[in-house]
């Protein structure tokens, strides 16, 4: 492969706990039924603009929902540093891929500003050519917009590109974009669900990326 497209949450970094705590606090504060851990994990990989309206049973333009988005981002940013850590071996793998001449990108459901901040804090931003956050696409995952935007901008060869992610939405996005897919088993909540997507590669450890 020439091009590696990474999801961020639970693919590059173990950040699930920060998301769970933040979602549950925001819903409790809003006097809405609080999503369970399983509910949150099952939709992780989607932007909150997709999951929150469903869980809160609110119209996407509801003013209460807009406040919940803002509250989530405020609370998440306050706790993310101590609850977001790189998976073991990720930094070394990124360095090896970069040194070998591969191009690396991030396609995430996070907003791009938050994503840039996370990459900087974790000291891995230097490995990536570019990133696409949820605010830079018209249609969220599993739509292929994020990948296709990078393909067009950098004239990437789809046959030599692979989307790496822990969630079914990442793999579905990759398929719809026409690139190869790799399931990040080290961060996956539901390994059976990602196997069912029949990814091109099913990986247990980040180091296996060096062999594809």
C-alpha positions in Angstrom: 0.0 0.0 0.0 1.1 3.5 -0.7 -1.5 5.5 1.2 -2.7 4.9 4.8 -5.9 6.6 5.9 -6.5 6.4 9.7 -9.5 6.9 11.9 -8.5 8.6 15.1 -10.7 7.5 18.1 -10.0 3.9 19.1 -7.7 3.4 16.1 -4.8 5.7 16.7 -5.7 6.5 20.3 -7.7 4.9 23.1 -10.2 7.6 23.8 -13.4 5.6 24.4 -13.7 6.4 28.1 -13.6 10.2 27.5 -16.4 9.8 25.0 -18.5 7.7 27.3 -18.1 9.9 30.4 -18.8 13.1 28.4 -21.9 11.7 26.6 -23.5 10.4 29.8 -22.9 13.7 31.7 -24.4 15.8 28.9 -27.5 13.6 28.7 -27.9 13.6 32.5 -27.6 17.4 32.6 -30.1 17.7 29.8 -32.6 15.5 31.7 -32.6 13.0 28.8 -32.4 9.2 29.1 -28.7 8.5 29.5 -27.3 6.2 26.9 -25.6 3.0 28.2 -21.9 2.2 27.6 -23.0 -0.4 25.1 -25.2 2.1 23.2 -22.3 4.7 23.0 -19.7 2.1 22.0 -22.0 0.8 19.2 -22.3 4.2 17.6 -18.8 5.3 18.3 -17.2 6.4 15.0 -20.2 8.5 14.1 -20.2 12.3 14.8 -22.4 13.5 17.6 -24.5 15.3 15.1 -25.7 11.8 14.0 -25.9 10.0 17.4 -27.3 12.7 19.7 -30.5 13.3 17.8 -31.2 9.6 17.8 -30.5 9.1 21.5 -32.3 12.3 22.6 -35.2 11.8 20.3 -34.9 15.4 19.1 -35.0 17.1 15.8 -31.5 17.9 14.5 -32.3 21.6 14.6 -33.7 21.6 18.1 -32.1 24.4 20.2 -31.6 22.0 23.2 -29.6 19.7 20.9 -27.3 22.6 19.9 -26.6 23.2 23.6 -25.9 19.5 24.2 -23.3 19.6 21.3 -21.6 22.6 22.9 -21.7 21.1 26.4 -20.3 17.8 25.1 -17.4 19.6 23.4 -16.6 21.7 26.4 -16.6 18.8 28.8 -14.8 16.4 26.5 -12.0 19.0 25.9 -11.6 19.3 29.7 -11.0 15.6 30.2 -9.6 14.3 27.0 -5.9 14.8 27.8 -6.0 12.4 30.7 -8.3 10.0 29.0 -6.7 9.8 25.5 -3.6 7.7 25.0 -1.9 6.3 22.0 -2.3 2.5 21.6 1.0 0.7 22.2 3.2 0.7 19.2 1.2 3.2 17.2 3.8 6.0 17.2 6.6 3.6 16.1 4.4 2.2 13.3 3.6 5.7 12.0 7.3 6.6 12.0 8.2 3.4 10.2 5.5 4.0 7.5 6.5 7.6 7.0 10.2 6.7 6.8 9.3 4.0 4.2 7.8 6.7 2.0 4.1 6.1 2.5 1.6 8.9 2.8 -0.5 9.1 5.9 -3.8 10.9 6.5 -6.5 11.0 9.2 -10.3 10.8 8.4 -12.3 11.3 11.6 -15.7 12.1 13.0 -14.1 14.6 15.2 -14.1 18.3 14.3 -10.8 19.2 12.6 -9.7 21.7 15.3 -10.2 19.1 18.0 -8.4 16.5 15.8 -5.4 18.8 15.2 -5.2 19.5 18.9 -5.2 15.7 19.7 -2.5 14.9 17.1 -0.3 17.7 18.5 -0.8 16.7 22.1 0.1 13.1 21.3 3.1 14.3 19.3 2.1 12.5 16.1 1.0 15.3 13.8 4.3 15.3 11.9 3.5 11.9 10.4 0.4 13.1 8.6 0.1 14.9 5.3 -3.4 16.1 5.9 -6.6 15.4 7.9 -10.3 15.6 7.4 -12.7 16.3 10.3 -16.4 16.1 10.3 -16.7 19.9 9.7 -15.0 19.5 6.3 -17.5 17.1 4.7 -21.0 17.5 3.5 -22.0 13.9 4.5 -20.7 12.1 7.6 -19.4 8.6 7.9 -20.2 6.0 6.5 -20.5 8.3 3.5 -17.2 8.3 1.5 -16.8 12.1 1.4 -13.8 12.4 3.6 -11.7 9.9 1.7 -12.8 11.1 -1.7 -11.8 14.6 -0.8 -8.3 13.5 -0.1 -8.2 11.3 -3.2 -9.1 14.3 -5.3 -6.8 16.7 -3.6 -3.7 14.5 -3.6 -4.5 12.4 -6.7 -4.3 9.2 -4.7 -4.4 5.8 -6.2 -7.4 4.0 -4.7 -6.0 0.6 -5.3 -3.0 1.5 -3.3 -4.9 3.1 -0.4 -6.3 1.5 2.7 -8.7 2.9 5.3 -7.9 1.7 8.8 -10.6 1.9 11.5 -12.1 0.2 14.5 -15.8 0.7 13.7 -18.1 -0.6 11.0 -18.7 3.0 9.8 -15.0 3.3 9.0 -15.0 0.1 6.9 -18.2 1.0 5.2 -16.8 4.4 4.3 -13.7 2.8 2.9 -15.7 0.4 0.8 -17.9 3.2 -0.6 -14.9 5.2 -1.5 -13.4 2.3 -3.4 -10.3 1.8 -1.3 -9.0 -1.2 0.7 -10.0 -1.5 4.3 -8.3 -2.7 7.4 -10.1 -3.5 10.7 -8.2 -2.2 13.7 -8.9 -5.1 16.0 -6.8 -3.6 18.8 -9.4 -0.9 19.4 -12.6 -2.5 18.2 -15.6 -2.7 20.5 -17.4 -5.4 18.5 -14.9 -7.6 16.7 -17.8 -9.7 15.2 -19.4 -6.7 13.7 -16.2 -5.6 11.9 -15.5 -9.1 10.7 -19.0 -9.1 9.2 -18.0 -6.1 7.1 -15.4 -8.4 5.4 -12.5 -5.9 5.5 -9.5 -6.4 3.1 -7.3 -6.9 6.2 -8.3 -7.9 9.7 -5.5 -6.8 12.1 -4.8 -7.6 15.7 -1.9 -5.3 16.3 -0.7 -2.0 14.8 2.6 -3.6 13.8 0.8 -5.6 11.2 0.3 -2.4 9.1 3.9 -2.7 8.1 3.2 -5.9 6.2 0.3 -4.7 4.0 
